[in-house]
Amino acid sequence: MNYYLVFYLCVLVVEITASTLLKYLLYTYPVMKDMWYLGVDEDSTVTAKAVVQDTFSYLVIYNYIIPISLYVTLEMQKFLGAMFLQWDDELAGGEDNERCKCNTSDLNEELGQVQYLFTDKTGTLTENVMHFRQCSVDCAKYISVEGELRLLNENNNTSFPVPVWPNPLEDFLVTLALCHTVQRVSKPRAQDKVEVTPNGHIELSEFSERYRAASPDEKALVEACASFGVVFEGQHRDSLMLTVRGQKRTYTRLQVLDFDSDRKCMSVVVREEGSGRLWLLTKGAESSVLRRCRVLTPDQQRLHDTTAAHIDDYAMLGLRTLAVARRELSEDQYQGFATQLSRARTVLEDRDACVRAVTDQMEAEVTLLGATGVEDLLQEGVQETLEALRVAGIKVWVLTGDKVETAVNIAYSCGHFKRFMTVLSLTGLQDEQHAASRLKQCTQESQAEGNYGLVVDGASLQILFDHYKDQFYAVCRRCLAVVCCRMTPKQKAETVRLVKKSKERPVCAAIGDGANDVSMIQEAHVGLGVMGKEGRQAVRCADFAFARFRFLKRILLVHGHWYYVRVSTLVQYSFYKNVTFVTPQLLFAIWNAFSTQSVYESMALTMYNISFTSLPVIFFGLFDQNIPARLLMQHPHLYKRNANNAALALPRFLKWTFFGLWHCVVMFFGLKLACADDTCGLPGGQTADLFLFGTTLVSVCVIVTNLKLVLEVRYLTQLFLWSLVVTLVGYAALSFFYQGILV
């Protein structure tokens, strides 16, 4: 649109310059000397004052070719149009039946232009409701069956009860029950709720226990431990209370090393009451925890390798995995770490780096305990939504912090990866040379005809960004689906920026539900937030927010399509109606020897954009539906019609401009022809004067431009019809009133 505004600004300058030059050129001809009514006489000389005066006179006459009212109309249409998204009952959902939320109305039409969608996985594609399924402890697999922890056989097809817990299993569960920031909250229990004691007695209870956590993973792990018999009873100040198979234990929490996206783990330091032993307990991504574990003996190596293999097995099942470890600290070690950590937290420069250095020392040389596998189910409608977006021509990239195998498994489950795709892999890259070799191989493979997907992990992505960014993007462009694993928030934003700043400058949208998605959401052209269970940071930072991922299909394919078509038509129509209105001024200037006389009365110049053509186009921009919602949902490929700003492309612009020029030529010369005999059929032999000619011309212009808009309407509403009637009747009434004043 801005390019077209510049074009018409240039047209305005040309019209003003040409009219001024032609005026003084014509006045040099002898025949003009007889036209005394134009102010021409033999002694007339061209002065700078006269040129400036005429230039500004032409500016007043021609400036209406720049549709200043377009900005007001467009902003009003966007502001009111955003409300329809919030009022759509089909976009209400979630636990609280939350409606769609619009934090801005400036990007409505961008919803109809999306070419790339970057999506988080957890909480966006999935429910973010975690359920503990399996764990690996001391080279053995355990599975949760109806709240009971059972031992799996080697073939993973039979489970056995565990009457006596091995010490490693108890240590593992105790670590899970302590290494968190979960809070226990009491809530009233329903009156008819009963509780079965370990002795088999049934008793009523007034309260039940529930846990509140910022992380659904932590909540699931603590709840699972409680169901197995290691119950977190809550905390009082720094004291943590556990009940381990009926025995009370108390620990003092001394330090909490919060999770961050660089370390990819969190730790706590606790002191066991009674024995006084100090433990550093750690859990996090296996890529972070396993490399911190001590491997000095063959048994430790076997535990390390077996646990890593079990983690891969869990990932292949689509489970979210965490590794768990601990380290016993001496009093001197802890005091030294505590002093360094306190000092690091108070420095003024590079505080994060100093804290990171201390935490890395504390979390080094830990002893591996095991790993967990937690299930997070896909949301309803995810597969159908992703397929519809693919048909609509939108390329989807999944950016997740999960393990590669987990992410790939989920990608197949949700239909992001198809079985007919050839999935290229850029994972496990060690250095620049290795990256160059693998990238060359992927480039050669992707050049052949076929359907390709791509998997890349965070560490490899960093190498590619540092050395082969353009080549990497070239491979990505040939892929229908991309999955990026083990991503940090910073890498998510960099990935969006890579595509956003590419040569094609595609419109990018990013969707997420948590604080770790905020940078990605803010980097994209259109930020989308899912009202999930990880706070409201993403919702507050996003341009649009809604409760379920499946709503994205309707938001883009229906509302996005409508918004874009409405806005593009509104813009083209605004240029059209001004060309139709202003060009007769130029034709009239040629007719009157560029005398700076306007063909229209001042009332027409003032009210044309404000009153005579504004109301119908606003209602058109709010209610028109060029294609019904049902068809847009059933045929996603219709979304591609508007790709690359097709409705505002040069051919469409020239078409609308041609219509404007054609209509003004027909109006002007048709009316001139009608007035050729100087009577126009007026009673009493009256002759047509300039006022009658100009008033008739603007009347025809108002009718023609409004009828042109009627021809563009595809969804006729009563409000639009009433706006048209009010406009035309109001114009007629105002014209008669204005004429009566002049008479």
Secondary structure as GFF3:
##gff-version 3
##sequence-region A 1 743
A	DSSP	alpha_helix	2	26	.	.	.	ID=ss1
A	DSSP	three_ten_helix	30	34	.	.	.	ID=ss2
A	DSSP	three_ten_helix	36	38	.	.	.	ID=ss3
A	DSSP	alpha_helix	48	62	.	.	.	ID=ss4
A	DSSP	three_ten_helix	63	65	.	.	.	ID=ss5
A	DSSP	alpha_helix	69	87	.	.	.	ID=ss6
A	DSSP	three_ten_helix	89	91	.	.	.	ID=ss7
A	DSSP	beta_strand	101	102	.	.	.	ID=ss8
A	DSSP	three_ten_helix	109	112	.	.	.	ID=ss9
A	DSSP	beta_strand	116	119	.	.	.	ID=ss10
A	DSSP	beta_strand	126	137	.	.	.	ID=ss11
A	DSSP	beta_strand	140	145	.	.	.	ID=ss12
A	DSSP	beta_strand	148	152	.	.	.	ID=ss13
A	DSSP	beta_strand	159	161	.	.	.	ID=ss14
A	DSSP	alpha_helix	167	178	.	.	.	ID=ss15
A	DSSP	beta_strand	183	188	.	.	.	ID=ss16
A	DSSP	beta_strand	194	196	.	.	.	ID=ss17
A	DSSP	beta_strand	202	204	.	.	.	ID=ss18
A	DSSP	beta_strand	207	212	.	.	.	ID=ss19
A	DSSP	alpha_helix	216	228	.	.	.	ID=ss20
A	DSSP	beta_strand	230	236	.	.	.	ID=ss21
A	DSSP	beta_strand	239	244	.	.	.	ID=ss22
A	DSSP	beta_strand	247	257	.	.	.	ID=ss23
A	DSSP	beta_strand	265	272	.	.	.	ID=ss24
A	DSSP	beta_strand	278	284	.	.	.	ID=ss25
A	DSSP	alpha_helix	286	289	.	.	.	ID=ss26
A	DSSP	three_ten_helix	290	292	.	.	.	ID=ss27
A	DSSP	alpha_helix	298	316	.	.	.	ID=ss28
A	DSSP	beta_strand	320	329	.	.	.	ID=ss29
A	DSSP	alpha_helix	331	344	.	.	.	ID=ss30
A	DSSP	alpha_helix	351	362	.	.	.	ID=ss31
A	DSSP	beta_strand	367	378	.	.	.	ID=ss32
A	DSSP	alpha_helix	382	391	.	.	.	ID=ss33
A	DSSP	beta_strand	395	399	.	.	.	ID=ss34
A	DSSP	alpha_helix	404	413	.	.	.	ID=ss35
A	DSSP	beta_strand	422	426	.	.	.	ID=ss36
A	DSSP	alpha_helix	432	446	.	.	.	ID=ss37
A	DSSP	beta_strand	452	457	.	.	.	ID=ss38
A	DSSP	alpha_helix	458	467	.	.	.	ID=ss39
A	DSSP	alpha_helix	469	477	.	.	.	ID=ss40
A	DSSP	beta_strand	481	485	.	.	.	ID=ss41
A	DSSP	alpha_helix	489	500	.	.	.	ID=ss42
A	DSSP	beta_strand	508	512	.	.	.	ID=ss43
A	DSSP	three_ten_helix	515	517	.	.	.	ID=ss44
A	DSSP	alpha_helix	518	523	.	.	.	ID=ss45
A	DSSP	beta_strand	526	530	.	.	.	ID=ss46
A	DSSP	alpha_helix	537	541	.	.	.	ID=ss47
A	DSSP	beta_strand	544	546	.	.	.	ID=ss48
A	DSSP	alpha_helix	551	554	.	.	.	ID=ss49
A	DSSP	pi_helix	555	560	.	.	.	ID=ss50
A	DSSP	alpha_helix	561	591	.	.	.	ID=ss51
A	DSSP	alpha_helix	602	607	.	.	.	ID=ss52
A	DSSP	pi_helix	608	612	.	.	.	ID=ss53
A	DSSP	alpha_helix	615	623	.	.	.	ID=ss54
A	DSSP	alpha_helix	629	634	.	.	.	ID=ss55
A	DSSP	three_ten_helix	636	648	.	.	.	ID=ss56
A	DSSP	alpha_helix	650	674	.	.	.	ID=ss57
A	DSSP	three_ten_helix	683	685	.	.	.	ID=ss58
A	DSSP	alpha_helix	690	712	.	.	.	ID=ss59
A	DSSP	alpha_helix	718	742	.	.	.	ID=ss60
###
